[in-house]
Amino acid sequence: MQAVGKGSENMEHYKFATKAYLGIANIHVMRHSLEKVVDALKDSDITPLTPSREALTSSGWLKHVSGLLDGASLIARQ
């Protein structure tokens, strides 16, 4: 949001909160990663071949999900 002059939330409005940057990718990166997963799995229900592990790994999807879960864990602990 800073690139378009919007910045981020003003923390002065939230005296008892802290801002944490979790390293979660933006929506475009996440969508592209999910598209790679879908592409790797799209024929798995009509073919006896297993999905390409290389394609699934290179999607980075599990890394994104891990980051989201880390963030959810941080929020729950707070």
HELIX and SHEET records of a PDB file:
HELIX    1   1 GLN A    2  VAL A    4  5                                   3    
HELIX    2   2 MET A   11  HIS A   13  5                                   3    
HELIX    3   3 ILE A   27  LEU A   41  1                                  15    
HELIX    4   4 ARG A   53  SER A   59  1                                   7    
HELIX    5   5 TRP A   61  ARG A   77  1                                  17    
END                                                                             
